[in-house]
Amino acid sequence: MTSWYEGPLAAFDTETTGVDVETDRIVSAAVVVQDAPGTRPRICRWLVNPGVPVPEAATEVHGLTEEHLQHNGRWPAPVMYEIAEQLAEHAAMGRPLVVMNAPFDLTLLDRELRRHRASSLDRWFESVPLRVLDPRVLDKHLDRYRKGRRTLTDLCAHYGVELQDAHDAAADALAALEVVRAVGRRFATRLERLSPAELHTLQTDWHAAQARGLQAWFARSGSEEIVSTDWPLRPELPAAA
């Protein structure tokens, strides 16, 4: 029987106006599907006019200027619908969804759906649950004592995955997908008997433990930064927040 990491996978990634999931916006997104290792991936891309200024710092990361997005991007409302629809379709077909640092991209998508569609990401998965594989969480749990950072670029270098055009949503999504396959192979004895559904549940606990560890490190360093333990989606903030 084919292990999940050798089977069909989908991957999702975004580029944004910044790093605050509550206030920043999606400017581009991609969903990548690969039926088996080595097969040609199918890619769906979206370019979005966020309707707000695009900071120069964000443009320096992904190369998308405010002028380019105004002239070539689509309005957010239909795009967010299409993305959520695609993710739901892949879930219905049993494809696990790879999302690097899932609480960022999925929470941002949720906030965009609330902002532009009066909806939420959870509503799309009431009948068919979303099964997420987060390469950052998997790698940090399975190889927890390795020194160094765990960005997508770092993980690609560690697992021998080629990353071209970093900070392009499609390129990052495909690279994250390949990293998950590589993690699966390297830790096959620990992962092959686990289903994506079981891994989804386990990652919830693993991420929470990782977040608590990071929070403790911040506290020792004198930082007041708060680390969320929620995965793969952060809850909506109270209206008064």
DANOR-V136578 format. One record per helix or strand of 3 or more residues. SS is the DSSP state (h for helix, s for strand). FROM is the first residue (numbers start at 1). TO is the last residue. If there is no record, write none. Layout:
# DANOR-V136578
((SS FROM TO) (SS FROM TO))
This chain:
# DANOR-V136578
((h 4 6) (s 9 16) (s 26 34) (s 42 49) (h 56 62) (h 66 72) (h 76 92) (s 96 98) (h 102 117) (h 121 125) (h 135 142) (h 152 159) (h 169 186) (h 188 191) (h 196 220))
